[in-house]
Amino acid sequence: RKYLGVEDLSGKIVVTSGLGGMSGAQAKAGVICGAVTVIAEVDPAALYKRKNQGWLLESFDDVDLLLERVLEAAKNREAT
């Protein structure tokens, strides 16, 4: 927020990677900040583990569907 000069991250897209170890909290942190958070993960086990634990709201394995959803969420200022 400080870097972007905004009070909240609603409608902003944040891209990061990794859901293993302590990185699992990235998704929840993005939601808390109000951002649309995209996290790339190459290990399906890590992805599904975090989703089952409730750290992720959504997951995609199709890039076109992901991009469609990201743009929709940003437009609607949804935290995902």
N, CA, C and O atoms as a Maestro MAE file, in Angstrom:
{
 s_m_m2io_version
 :::
 2.0.0
}

f_m_ct {
 s_m_title
 :::
 protein
 m_atom[320] {
  # First column is atom index #
  i_m_mmod_type
  r_m_x_coord
  r_m_y_coord
  r_m_z_coord
  i_m_residue_number
  s_m_chain_name
  s_m_pdb_residue_name
  s_m_pdb_atom_name
  i_m_atomic_number
  :::
  1 25 0.818 -1.186 0.000 1 A "ARG " " N  " 7
  2 3 0.000 0.000 0.000 1 A "ARG " " CA " 6
  3 2 0.865 1.254 0.000 1 A "ARG " " C  " 6
  4 15 0.566 2.220 -0.702 1 A "ARG " " O  " 8
  5 25 1.916 1.237 0.773 2 A "LYS " " N  " 7
  6 3 2.804 2.397 0.838 2 A "LYS " " CA " 6
  7 2 3.455 2.649 -0.521 2 A "LYS " " C  " 6
  8 15 3.508 3.789 -0.981 2 A "LYS " " O  " 8
  9 25 3.947 1.597 -1.159 3 A "TYR " " N  " 7
  10 3 4.613 1.722 -2.452 3 A "TYR " " CA " 6
  11 2 3.660 2.254 -3.525 3 A "TYR " " C  " 6
  12 15 4.047 3.083 -4.349 3 A "TYR " " O  " 8
  13 25 2.406 1.773 -3.511 4 A "LEU " " N  " 7
  14 3 1.427 2.182 -4.517 4 A "LEU " " CA " 6
  15 2 0.720 3.487 -4.158 4 A "LEU " " C  " 6
  16 15 0.049 4.084 -4.999 4 A "LEU " " O  " 8
  17 25 0.870 3.922 -2.921 5 A "GLY " " N  " 7
  18 3 0.225 5.157 -2.502 5 A "GLY " " CA " 6
  19 2 -1.279 5.044 -2.378 5 A "GLY " " C  " 6
  20 15 -1.998 5.997 -2.677 5 A "GLY " " O  " 8
  21 25 -1.769 3.884 -1.937 6 A "VAL " " N  " 7
  22 3 -3.207 3.665 -1.781 6 A "VAL " " CA " 6
  23 2 -3.488 3.163 -0.368 6 A "VAL " " C  " 6
  24 15 -2.610 2.605 0.290 6 A "VAL " " O  " 8
  25 25 -4.723 3.369 0.090 7 A "GLU " " N  " 7
  26 3 -5.116 2.901 1.420 7 A "GLU " " CA " 6
  27 2 -5.392 1.401 1.449 7 A "GLU " " C  " 6
  28 15 -5.083 0.732 2.434 7 A "GLU " " O  " 8
  29 25 -5.966 0.879 0.388 8 A "ASP " " N  " 7
  30 3 -6.207 -0.559 0.326 8 A "ASP " " CA " 6
  31 2 -5.832 -1.073 -1.065 8 A "ASP " " C  " 6
  32 15 -5.597 -0.294 -1.988 8 A "ASP " " O  " 8
  33 25 -5.784 -2.365 -1.192 9 A "LEU " " N  " 7
  34 3 -5.367 -2.970 -2.460 9 A "LEU " " CA " 6
  35 2 -6.547 -3.482 -3.287 9 A "LEU " " C  " 6
  36 15 -6.360 -4.300 -4.188 9 A "LEU " " O  " 8
  37 25 -7.745 -3.015 -2.992 10 A "SER " " N  " 7
  38 3 -8.922 -3.429 -3.758 10 A "SER " " CA " 6
  39 2 -8.728 -3.134 -5.236 10 A "SER " " C  " 6
  40 15 -8.384 -2.017 -5.621 10 A "SER " " O  " 8
  41 25 -8.954 -4.148 -6.054 11 A "GLY " " N  " 7
  42 3 -8.819 -4.001 -7.494 11 A "GLY " " CA " 6
  43 2 -7.397 -4.142 -8.016 11 A "GLY " " C  " 6
  44 15 -7.175 -4.147 -9.227 11 A "GLY " " O  " 8
  45 25 -6.444 -4.255 -7.118 12 A "LYS " " N  " 7
  46 3 -5.040 -4.429 -7.525 12 A "LYS " " CA " 6
  47 2 -4.724 -5.914 -7.652 12 A "LYS " " C  " 6
  48 15 -5.219 -6.733 -6.878 12 A "LYS " " O  " 8
  49 25 -3.897 -6.251 -8.633 13 A "ILE " " N  " 7
  50 3 -3.499 -7.639 -8.876 13 A "ILE " " CA " 6
  51 2 -2.075 -7.825 -8.380 13 A "ILE " " C  " 6
  52 15 -1.168 -7.094 -8.778 13 A "ILE " " O  " 8
  53 25 -1.884 -8.807 -7.509 14 A "VAL " " N  " 7
  54 3 -0.571 -9.134 -6.958 14 A "VAL " " CA " 6
  55 2 -0.206 -10.528 -7.451 14 A "VAL " " C  " 6
  56 15 -0.991 -11.464 -7.298 14 A "VAL " " O  " 8
  57 25 0.976 -10.675 -8.041 15 A "VAL " " N  " 7
  58 3 1.430 -11.966 -8.562 15 A "VAL " " CA " 6
  59 2 2.661 -12.401 -7.775 15 A "VAL " " C  " 6
  60 15 3.609 -11.634 -7.606 15 A "VAL " " O  " 8
  61 25 2.632 -13.635 -7.302 16 A "THR " " N  " 7
  62 3 3.736 -14.181 -6.528 16 A "THR " " CA " 6
  63 2 3.813 -15.689 -6.795 16 A "THR " " C  " 6
  64 15 3.085 -16.207 -7.641 16 A "THR " " O  " 8
  65 25 4.677 -16.376 -6.089 17 A "SER " " N  " 7
  66 3 4.786 -17.826 -6.321 17 A "SER " " CA " 6
  67 2 5.119 -18.563 -5.036 17 A "SER " " C  " 6
  68 15 5.708 -18.011 -4.107 17 A "SER " " O  " 8
  69 25 4.725 -19.823 -5.015 18 A "GLY " " N  " 7
  70 3 5.076 -20.730 -3.930 18 A "GLY " " CA " 6
  71 2 4.064 -20.791 -2.815 18 A "GLY " " C  " 6
  72 15 3.681 -19.770 -2.244 18 A "GLY " " O  " 8
  73 25 3.629 -22.018 -2.508 19 A "LEU " " N  " 7
  74 3 2.704 -22.238 -1.398 19 A "LEU " " CA " 6
  75 2 3.253 -23.220 -0.373 19 A "LEU " " C  " 6
  76 15 2.530 -23.652 0.525 19 A "LEU " " O  " 8
  77 25 4.522 -23.573 -0.502 20 A "GLY " " N  " 7
  78 3 5.118 -24.507 0.456 20 A "GLY " " CA " 6
  79 2 5.616 -23.774 1.688 20 A "GLY " " C  " 6
  80 15 5.818 -22.560 1.653 20 A "GLY " " O  " 8
  81 25 5.811 -24.491 2.757 21 A "GLY " " N  " 7
  82 3 6.350 -23.915 3.987 21 A "GLY " " CA " 6
  83 2 5.538 -22.732 4.473 21 A "GLY " " C  " 6
  84 15 4.309 -22.790 4.507 21 A "GLY " " O  " 8
  85 25 6.211 -21.670 4.846 22 A "MET " " N  " 7
  86 3 5.545 -20.472 5.360 22 A "MET " " CA " 6
  87 2 4.845 -19.667 4.259 22 A "MET " " C  " 6
  88 15 4.064 -18.762 4.555 22 A "MET " " O  " 8
  89 25 5.119 -19.990 3.009 23 A "SER " " N  " 7
  90 3 4.512 -19.250 1.892 23 A "SER " " CA " 6
  91 2 3.019 -19.464 1.780 23 A "SER " " C  " 6
  92 15 2.345 -18.720 1.068 23 A "SER " " O  " 8
  93 25 2.487 -20.455 2.460 24 A "GLY " " N  " 7
  94 3 1.059 -20.733 2.397 24 A "GLY " " CA " 6
  95 2 0.209 -19.562 2.851 24 A "GLY " " C  " 6
  96 15 -0.955 -19.456 2.464 24 A "GLY " " O  " 8
  97 25 0.765 -18.690 3.655 25 A "ALA " " N  " 7
  98 3 0.013 -17.551 4.179 25 A "ALA " " CA " 6
  99 2 -0.156 -16.424 3.164 25 A "ALA " " C  " 6
  100 15 -0.931 -15.497 3.403 25 A "ALA " " O  " 8
  101 25 0.557 -16.485 2.031 26 A "GLN " " N  " 7
  102 3 0.466 -15.409 1.034 26 A "GLN " " CA " 6
  103 2 -0.959 -15.181 0.554 26 A "GLN " " C  " 6
  104 15 -1.400 -14.042 0.404 26 A "GLN " " O  " 8
  105 25 -1.666 -16.266 0.318 27 A "ALA " " N  " 7
  106 3 -3.032 -16.149 -0.195 27 A "ALA " " CA " 6
  107 2 -3.935 -15.444 0.813 27 A "ALA " " C  " 6
  108 15 -4.705 -14.557 0.444 27 A "ALA " " O  " 8
  109 25 -3.844 -15.827 2.060 28 A "LYS " " N  " 7
  110 3 -4.659 -15.204 3.104 28 A "LYS " " CA " 6
  111 2 -4.279 -13.736 3.286 28 A "LYS " " C  " 6
  112 15 -5.152 -12.893 3.490 28 A "LYS " " O  " 8
  113 25 -2.998 -13.427 3.214 29 A "ALA " " N  " 7
  114 3 -2.547 -12.046 3.351 29 A "ALA " " CA " 6
  115 2 -3.120 -11.177 2.231 29 A "ALA " " C  " 6
  116 15 -3.510 -10.032 2.460 29 A "ALA " " O  " 8
  117 25 -3.166 -11.730 1.023 30 A "GLY " " N  " 7
  118 3 -3.740 -10.988 -0.098 30 A "GLY " " CA " 6
  119 2 -5.200 -10.661 0.132 30 A "GLY " " C  " 6
  120 15 -5.648 -9.552 -0.162 30 A "GLY " " O  " 8
  121 25 -5.944 -11.620 0.656 31 A "VAL " " N  " 7
  122 3 -7.366 -11.397 0.952 31 A "VAL " " CA " 6
  123 2 -7.523 -10.345 2.045 31 A "VAL " " C  " 6
  124 15 -8.367 -9.455 1.936 31 A "VAL " " O  " 8
  125 25 -6.722 -10.444 3.084 32 A "ILE " " N  " 7
  126 3 -6.790 -9.475 4.175 32 A "ILE " " CA " 6
  127 2 -6.543 -8.054 3.660 32 A "ILE " " C  " 6
  128 15 -7.176 -7.105 4.122 32 A "ILE " " O  " 8
  129 25 -5.623 -7.913 2.705 33 A "CYS " " N  " 7
  130 3 -5.312 -6.599 2.123 33 A "CYS " " CA " 6
  131 2 -6.304 -6.176 1.047 33 A "CYS " " C  " 6
  132 15 -6.263 -5.038 0.579 33 A "CYS " " O  " 8
  133 25 -7.200 -7.087 0.650 34 A "GLY " " N  " 7
  134 3 -8.206 -6.759 -0.351 34 A "GLY " " CA " 6
  135 2 -7.755 -6.940 -1.783 34 A "GLY " " C  " 6
  136 15 -8.451 -6.503 -2.699 34 A "GLY " " O  " 8
  137 25 -6.610 -7.572 -2.007 35 A "ALA " " N  " 7
  138 3 -6.045 -7.704 -3.352 35 A "ALA " " CA " 6
  139 2 -6.570 -8.940 -4.087 35 A "ALA " " C  " 6
  140 15 -7.101 -9.875 -3.488 35 A "ALA " " O  " 8
  141 25 -6.399 -8.900 -5.398 36 A "VAL " " N  " 7
  142 3 -6.569 -10.084 -6.231 36 A "VAL " " CA " 6
  143 2 -5.181 -10.712 -6.285 36 A "VAL " " C  " 6
  144 15 -4.279 -10.170 -6.924 36 A "VAL " " O  " 8
  145 25 -5.006 -11.843 -5.624 37 A "THR " " N  " 7
  146 3 -3.686 -12.449 -5.495 37 A "THR " " CA " 6
  147 2 -3.582 -13.685 -6.366 37 A "THR " " C  " 6
  148 15 -4.394 -14.604 -6.256 37 A "THR " " O  " 8
  149 25 -2.580 -13.705 -7.232 38 A "VAL " " N  " 7
  150 3 -2.303 -14.857 -8.096 38 A "VAL " " CA " 6
  151 2 -0.997 -15.471 -7.608 38 A "VAL " " C  " 6
  152 15 0.040 -14.808 -7.571 38 A "VAL " " O  " 8
  153 25 -1.063 -16.751 -7.235 39 A "ILE " " N  " 7
  154 3 0.121 -17.441 -6.735 39 A "ILE " " CA " 6
  155 2 0.393 -18.638 -7.637 39 A "ILE " " C  " 6
  156 15 -0.433 -19.546 -7.743 39 A "ILE " " O  " 8
  157 25 1.537 -18.634 -8.274 40 A "ALA " " N  " 7
  158 3 1.945 -19.756 -9.123 40 A "ALA " " CA " 6
  159 2 2.555 -20.842 -8.240 40 A "ALA " " C  " 6
  160 15 3.405 -20.563 -7.394 40 A "ALA " " O  " 8
  161 25 2.113 -22.080 -8.446 41 A "GLU " " N  " 7
  162 3 2.653 -23.212 -7.690 41 A "GLU " " CA " 6
  163 2 2.822 -24.394 -8.635 41 A "GLU " " C  " 6
  164 15 1.876 -24.785 -9.319 41 A "GLU " " O  " 8
  165 25 4.023 -24.962 -8.676 42 A "VAL " " N  " 7
  166 3 4.296 -26.081 -9.578 42 A "VAL " " CA " 6
  167 2 3.983 -27.437 -8.955 42 A "VAL " " C  " 6
  168 15 3.860 -28.432 -9.669 42 A "VAL " " O  " 8
  169 25 3.853 -27.486 -7.634 43 A "ASP " " N  " 7
  170 3 3.585 -28.740 -6.934 43 A "ASP " " CA " 6
  171 2 2.092 -28.838 -6.611 43 A "ASP " " C  " 6
  172 15 1.608 -28.153 -5.710 43 A "ASP " " O  " 8
  173 25 1.361 -29.686 -7.341 44 A "PRO " " N  " 7
  174 3 -0.076 -29.805 -7.081 44 A "PRO " " CA " 6
  175 2 -0.393 -30.197 -5.639 44 A "PRO " " C  " 6
  176 15 -1.412 -29.773 -5.094 44 A "PRO " " O  " 8
  177 25 0.464 -30.994 -5.025 45 A "ALA " " N  " 7
  178 3 0.224 -31.404 -3.635 45 A "ALA " " CA " 6
  179 2 0.210 -30.199 -2.703 45 A "ALA " " C  " 6
  180 15 -0.637 -30.116 -1.812 45 A "ALA " " O  " 8
  181 25 1.138 -29.265 -2.898 46 A "ALA " " N  " 7
  182 3 1.185 -28.055 -2.067 46 A "ALA " " CA " 6
  183 2 -0.055 -27.205 -2.307 46 A "ALA " " C  " 6
  184 15 -0.644 -26.678 -1.364 46 A "ALA " " O  " 8
  185 25 -0.446 -27.073 -3.558 47 A "LEU " " N  " 7
  186 3 -1.625 -26.280 -3.903 47 A "LEU " " CA " 6
  187 2 -2.878 -26.840 -3.241 47 A "LEU " " C  " 6
  188 15 -3.616 -26.105 -2.585 47 A "LEU " " O  " 8
  189 25 -3.118 -28.133 -3.410 48 A "TYR " " N  " 7
  190 3 -4.336 -28.728 -2.863 48 A "TYR " " CA " 6
  191 2 -4.299 -28.792 -1.340 48 A "TYR " " C  " 6
  192 15 -5.341 -28.699 -0.692 48 A "TYR " " O  " 8
  193 25 -3.120 -28.949 -0.768 49 A "LYS " " N  " 7
  194 3 -2.993 -28.929 0.687 49 A "LYS " " CA " 6
  195 2 -3.442 -27.575 1.231 49 A "LYS " " C  " 6
  196 15 -4.242 -27.511 2.164 49 A "LYS " " O  " 8
  197 25 -2.924 -26.493 0.645 50 A "ARG " " N  " 7
  198 3 -3.301 -25.148 1.105 50 A "ARG " " CA " 6
  199 2 -4.779 -24.857 0.858 50 A "ARG " " C  " 6
  200 15 -5.430 -24.205 1.674 50 A "ARG " " O  " 8
  201 25 -5.302 -25.336 -0.256 51 A "LYS " " N  " 7
  202 3 -6.725 -25.111 -0.523 51 A "LYS " " CA " 6
  203 2 -7.577 -25.858 0.494 51 A "LYS " " C  " 6
  204 15 -8.542 -25.303 1.019 51 A "LYS " " O  " 8
  205 25 -7.228 -27.116 0.778 52 A "ASN " " N  " 7
  206 3 -7.974 -27.906 1.756 52 A "ASN " " CA " 6
  207 2 -7.859 -27.330 3.161 52 A "ASN " " C  " 6
  208 15 -8.771 -27.490 3.972 52 A "ASN " " O  " 8
  209 25 -6.759 -26.669 3.453 53 A "GLN " " N  " 7
  210 3 -6.568 -26.038 4.762 53 A "GLN " " CA " 6
  211 2 -7.310 -24.708 4.869 53 A "GLN " " C  " 6
  212 15 -7.392 -24.131 5.953 53 A "GLN " " O  " 8
  213 25 -7.848 -24.222 3.758 54 A "GLY " " N  " 7
  214 3 -8.588 -22.972 3.774 54 A "GLY " " CA " 6
  215 2 -7.762 -21.731 3.492 54 A "GLY " " C  " 6
  216 15 -8.259 -20.613 3.631 54 A "GLY " " O  " 8
  217 25 -6.502 -21.909 3.097 55 A "TRP " " N  " 7
  218 3 -5.656 -20.760 2.796 55 A "TRP " " CA " 6
  219 2 -5.945 -20.167 1.418 55 A "TRP " " C  " 6
  220 15 -5.664 -18.993 1.179 55 A "TRP " " O  " 8
  221 25 -6.503 -20.968 0.514 56 A "LEU " " N  " 7
  222 3 -6.829 -20.509 -0.845 56 A "LEU " " CA " 6
  223 2 -8.338 -20.504 -1.040 56 A "LEU " " C  " 6
  224 15 -9.033 -21.399 -0.558 56 A "LEU " " O  " 8
  225 25 -8.837 -19.513 -1.734 57 A "LEU " " N  " 7
  226 3 -10.261 -19.462 -2.054 57 A "LEU " " CA " 6
  227 2 -10.567 -20.175 -3.364 57 A "LEU " " C  " 6
  228 15 -11.612 -20.812 -3.498 57 A "LEU " " O  " 8
  229 25 -9.658 -20.069 -4.330 58 A "GLU " " N  " 7
  230 3 -9.877 -20.631 -5.662 58 A "GLU " " CA " 6
  231 2 -8.566 -21.167 -6.208 58 A "GLU " " C  " 6
  232 15 -7.486 -20.740 -5.798 58 A "GLU " " O  " 8
  233 25 -8.673 -22.119 -7.148 59 A "SER " " N  " 7
  234 3 -7.478 -22.587 -7.853 59 A "SER " " CA " 6
  235 2 -7.845 -22.900 -9.297 59 A "SER " " C  " 6
  236 15 -8.970 -23.298 -9.599 59 A "SER " " O  " 8
  237 25 -6.877 -22.713 -10.176 60 A "PHE " " N  " 7
  238 3 -7.082 -22.925 -11.604 60 A "PHE " " CA " 6
  239 2 -5.888 -23.652 -12.185 60 A "PHE " " C  " 6
  240 15 -4.755 -23.432 -11.758 60 A "PHE " " O  " 8
  241 25 -6.134 -24.520 -13.157 61 A "ASP " " N  " 7
  242 3 -5.029 -25.125 -13.901 61 A "ASP " " CA " 6
  243 2 -5.108 -24.752 -15.374 61 A "ASP " " C  " 6
  244 15 -4.352 -25.275 -16.193 61 A "ASP " " O  " 8
  245 25 -6.019 -23.851 -15.710 62 A "ASP " " N  " 7
  246 3 -6.186 -23.345 -17.062 62 A "ASP " " CA " 6
  247 2 -5.888 -21.850 -17.051 62 A "ASP " " C  " 6
  248 15 -6.610 -21.079 -16.419 62 A "ASP " " O  " 8
  249 25 -4.841 -21.439 -17.736 63 A "VAL " " N  " 7
  250 3 -4.404 -20.042 -17.705 63 A "VAL " " CA " 6
  251 2 -5.470 -19.096 -18.252 63 A "VAL " " C  " 6
  252 15 -5.652 -18.002 -17.718 63 A "VAL " " O  " 8
  253 25 -6.169 -19.495 -19.296 64 A "ASP " " N  " 7
  254 3 -7.196 -18.622 -19.863 64 A "ASP " " CA " 6
  255 2 -8.328 -18.375 -18.863 64 A "ASP " " C  " 6
  256 15 -8.804 -17.249 -18.724 64 A "ASP " " O  " 8
  257 25 -8.756 -19.433 -18.167 65 A "LEU " " N  " 7
  258 3 -9.803 -19.267 -17.144 65 A "LEU " " CA " 6
  259 2 -9.289 -18.410 -15.986 65 A "LEU " " C  " 6
  260 15 -10.020 -17.583 -15.441 65 A "LEU " " O  " 8
  261 25 -8.034 -18.618 -15.622 66 A "LEU " " N  " 7
  262 3 -7.426 -17.821 -14.560 66 A "LEU " " CA " 6
  263 2 -7.443 -16.340 -14.929 66 A "LEU " " C  " 6
  264 15 -7.881 -15.508 -14.135 66 A "LEU " " O  " 8
  265 25 -6.974 -16.013 -16.118 67 A "LEU " " N  " 7
  266 3 -6.929 -14.610 -16.538 67 A "LEU " " CA " 6
  267 2 -8.318 -13.987 -16.570 67 A "LEU " " C  " 6
  268 15 -8.497 -12.838 -16.165 67 A "LEU " " O  " 8
  269 25 -9.289 -14.735 -17.045 68 A "GLU " " N  " 7
  270 3 -10.669 -14.243 -17.075 68 A "GLU " " CA " 6
  271 2 -11.147 -13.925 -15.659 68 A "GLU " " C  " 6
  272 15 -11.748 -12.878 -15.420 68 A "GLU " " O  " 8
  273 25 -10.875 -14.835 -14.723 69 A "ARG " " N  " 7
  274 3 -11.305 -14.650 -13.335 69 A "ARG " " CA " 6
  275 2 -10.562 -13.491 -12.665 69 A "ARG " " C  " 6
  276 15 -11.168 -12.711 -11.931 69 A "ARG " " O  " 8
  277 25 -9.267 -13.376 -12.909 70 A "VAL " " N  " 7
  278 3 -8.467 -12.296 -12.325 70 A "VAL " " CA " 6
  279 2 -8.982 -10.940 -12.786 70 A "VAL " " C  " 6
  280 15 -9.144 -10.026 -11.977 70 A "VAL " " O  " 8
  281 25 -9.237 -10.808 -14.071 71 A "LEU " " N  " 7
  282 3 -9.727 -9.532 -14.596 71 A "LEU " " CA " 6
  283 2 -11.110 -9.198 -14.045 71 A "LEU " " C  " 6
  284 15 -11.397 -8.042 -13.734 71 A "LEU " " O  " 8
  285 25 -11.968 -10.216 -13.924 72 A "GLU " " N  " 7
  286 3 -13.307 -10.017 -13.352 72 A "GLU " " CA " 6
  287 2 -13.201 -9.562 -11.887 72 A "GLU " " C  " 6
  288 15 -13.872 -8.617 -11.470 72 A "GLU " " O  " 8
  289 25 -12.356 -10.245 -11.125 73 A "ALA " " N  " 7
  290 3 -12.200 -9.909 -9.709 73 A "ALA " " CA " 6
  291 2 -11.626 -8.499 -9.538 73 A "ALA " " C  " 6
  292 15 -12.072 -7.751 -8.668 73 A "ALA " " O  " 8
  293 25 -10.651 -8.139 -10.352 74 A "ALA " " N  " 7
  294 3 -10.066 -6.797 -10.264 74 A "ALA " " CA " 6
  295 2 -11.108 -5.727 -10.608 74 A "ALA " " C  " 6
  296 15 -11.205 -4.701 -9.934 74 A "ALA " " O  " 8
  297 25 -11.866 -5.976 -11.643 75 A "LYS " " N  " 7
  298 3 -12.905 -5.024 -12.055 75 A "LYS " " CA " 6
  299 2 -13.930 -4.816 -10.944 75 A "LYS " " C  " 6
  300 15 -14.376 -3.695 -10.698 75 A "LYS " " O  " 8
  301 25 -14.300 -5.918 -10.271 76 A "ASN " " N  " 7
  302 3 -15.316 -5.868 -9.219 76 A "ASN " " CA " 6
  303 2 -14.722 -5.584 -7.836 76 A "ASN " " C  " 6
  304 15 -15.441 -5.553 -6.837 76 A "ASN " " O  " 8
  305 25 -13.393 -5.374 -7.791 77 A "ARG " " N  " 7
  306 3 -12.690 -5.076 -6.544 77 A "ARG " " CA " 6
  307 2 -12.903 -6.169 -5.492 77 A "ARG " " C  " 6
  308 15 -13.077 -5.885 -4.307 77 A "ARG " " O  " 8
  309 25 -12.886 -7.425 -5.955 78 A "GLU " " N  " 7
  310 3 -13.032 -8.573 -5.062 78 A "GLU " " CA " 6
  311 2 -11.677 -8.965 -4.499 78 A "GLU " " C  " 6
  312 15 -10.665 -8.884 -5.196 78 A "GLU " " O  " 8
  313 25 -11.653 -9.381 -3.267 79 A "ALA " " N  " 7
  314 3 -10.436 -9.943 -2.668 79 A "ALA " " CA " 6
  315 2 -10.461 -11.454 -2.935 79 A "ALA " " C  " 6
  316 15 -11.367 -12.159 -2.490 79 A "ALA " " O  " 8
  317 25 -9.462 -11.931 -3.661 80 A "THR " " N  " 7
  318 3 -9.409 -13.364 -3.967 80 A "THR " " CA " 6
  319 2 -8.032 -13.911 -3.689 80 A "THR " " C  " 6
  320 15 -7.789 -15.102 -3.885 80 A "THR " " O  " 8
  :::
 }
 m_bond[319] {
  # First column is bond index #
  i_m_from
  i_m_to
  i_m_order
  :::
  1 1 2 1
  2 2 3 1
  3 3 4 2
  4 3 5 1
  5 5 6 1
  6 6 7 1
  7 7 8 2
  8 7 9 1
  9 9 10 1
  10 10 11 1
  11 11 12 2
  12 11 13 1
  13 13 14 1
  14 14 15 1
  15 15 16 2
  16 15 17 1
  17 17 18 1
  18 18 19 1
  19 19 20 2
  20 19 21 1
  21 21 22 1
  22 22 23 1
  23 23 24 2
  24 23 25 1
  25 25 26 1
  26 26 27 1
  27 27 28 2
  28 27 29 1
  29 29 30 1
  30 30 31 1
  31 31 32 2
  32 31 33 1
  33 33 34 1
  34 34 35 1
  35 35 36 2
  36 35 37 1
  37 37 38 1
  38 38 39 1
  39 39 40 2
  40 39 41 1
  41 41 42 1
  42 42 43 1
  43 43 44 2
  44 43 45 1
  45 45 46 1
  46 46 47 1
  47 47 48 2
  48 47 49 1
  49 49 50 1
  50 50 51 1
  51 51 52 2
  52 51 53 1
  53 53 54 1
  54 54 55 1
  55 55 56 2
  56 55 57 1
  57 57 58 1
  58 58 59 1
  59 59 60 2
  60 59 61 1
  61 61 62 1
  62 62 63 1
  63 63 64 2
  64 63 65 1
  65 65 66 1
  66 66 67 1
  67 67 68 2
  68 67 69 1
  69 69 70 1
  70 70 71 1
  71 71 72 2
  72 71 73 1
  73 73 74 1
  74 74 75 1
  75 75 76 2
  76 75 77 1
  77 77 78 1
  78 78 79 1
  79 79 80 2
  80 79 81 1
  81 81 82 1
  82 82 83 1
  83 83 84 2
  84 83 85 1
  85 85 86 1
  86 86 87 1
  87 87 88 2
  88 87 89 1
  89 89 90 1
  90 90 91 1
  91 91 92 2
  92 91 93 1
  93 93 94 1
  94 94 95 1
  95 95 96 2
  96 95 97 1
  97 97 98 1
  98 98 99 1
  99 99 100 2
  100 99 101 1
  101 101 102 1
  102 102 103 1
  103 103 104 2
  104 103 105 1
  105 105 106 1
  106 106 107 1
  107 107 108 2
  108 107 109 1
  109 109 110 1
  110 110 111 1
  111 111 112 2
  112 111 113 1
  113 113 114 1
  114 114 115 1
  115 115 116 2
  116 115 117 1
  117 117 118 1
  118 118 119 1
  119 119 120 2
  120 119 121 1
  121 121 122 1
  122 122 123 1
  123 123 124 2
  124 123 125 1
  125 125 126 1
  126 126 127 1
  127 127 128 2
  128 127 129 1
  129 129 130 1
  130 130 131 1
  131 131 132 2
  132 131 133 1
  133 133 134 1
  134 134 135 1
  135 135 136 2
  136 135 137 1
  137 137 138 1
  138 138 139 1
  139 139 140 2
  140 139 141 1
  141 141 142 1
  142 142 143 1
  143 143 144 2
  144 143 145 1
  145 145 146 1
  146 146 147 1
  147 147 148 2
  148 147 149 1
  149 149 150 1
  150 150 151 1
  151 151 152 2
  152 151 153 1
  153 153 154 1
  154 154 155 1
  155 155 156 2
  156 155 157 1
  157 157 158 1
  158 158 159 1
  159 159 160 2
  160 159 161 1
  161 161 162 1
  162 162 163 1
  163 163 164 2
  164 163 165 1
  165 165 166 1
  166 166 167 1
  167 167 168 2
  168 167 169 1
  169 169 170 1
  170 170 171 1
  171 171 172 2
  172 171 173 1
  173 173 174 1
  174 174 175 1
  175 175 176 2
  176 175 177 1
  177 177 178 1
  178 178 179 1
  179 179 180 2
  180 179 181 1
  181 181 182 1
  182 182 183 1
  183 183 184 2
  184 183 185 1
  185 185 186 1
  186 186 187 1
  187 187 188 2
  188 187 189 1
  189 189 190 1
  190 190 191 1
  191 191 192 2
  192 191 193 1
  193 193 194 1
  194 194 195 1
  195 195 196 2
  196 195 197 1
  197 197 198 1
  198 198 199 1
  199 199 200 2
  200 199 201 1
  201 201 202 1
  202 202 203 1
  203 203 204 2
  204 203 205 1
  205 205 206 1
  206 206 207 1
  207 207 208 2
  208 207 209 1
  209 209 210 1
  210 210 211 1
  211 211 212 2
  212 211 213 1
  213 213 214 1
  214 214 215 1
  215 215 216 2
  216 215 217 1
  217 217 218 1
  218 218 219 1
  219 219 220 2
  220 219 221 1
  221 221 222 1
  222 222 223 1
  223 223 224 2
  224 223 225 1
  225 225 226 1
  226 226 227 1
  227 227 228 2
  228 227 229 1
  229 229 230 1
  230 230 231 1
  231 231 232 2
  232 231 233 1
  233 233 234 1
  234 234 235 1
  235 235 236 2
  236 235 237 1
  237 237 238 1
  238 238 239 1
  239 239 240 2
  240 239 241 1
  241 241 242 1
  242 242 243 1
  243 243 244 2
  244 243 245 1
  245 245 246 1
  246 246 247 1
  247 247 248 2
  248 247 249 1
  249 249 250 1
  250 250 251 1
  251 251 252 2
  252 251 253 1
  253 253 254 1
  254 254 255 1
  255 255 256 2
  256 255 257 1
  257 257 258 1
  258 258 259 1
  259 259 260 2
  260 259 261 1
  261 261 262 1
  262 262 263 1
  263 263 264 2
  264 263 265 1
  265 265 266 1
  266 266 267 1
  267 267 268 2
  268 267 269 1
  269 269 270 1
  270 270 271 1
  271 271 272 2
  272 271 273 1
  273 273 274 1
  274 274 275 1
  275 275 276 2
  276 275 277 1
  277 277 278 1
  278 278 279 1
  279 279 280 2
  280 279 281 1
  281 281 282 1
  282 282 283 1
  283 283 284 2
  284 283 285 1
  285 285 286 1
  286 286 287 1
  287 287 288 2
  288 287 289 1
  289 289 290 1
  290 290 291 1
  291 291 292 2
  292 291 293 1
  293 293 294 1
  294 294 295 1
  295 295 296 2
  296 295 297 1
  297 297 298 1
  298 298 299 1
  299 299 300 2
  300 299 301 1
  301 301 302 1
  302 302 303 1
  303 303 304 2
  304 303 305 1
  305 305 306 1
  306 306 307 1
  307 307 308 2
  308 307 309 1
  309 309 310 1
  310 310 311 1
  311 311 312 2
  312 311 313 1
  313 313 314 1
  314 314 315 1
  315 315 316 2
  316 315 317 1
  317 317 318 1
  318 318 319 1
  319 319 320 2
  :::
 }
}
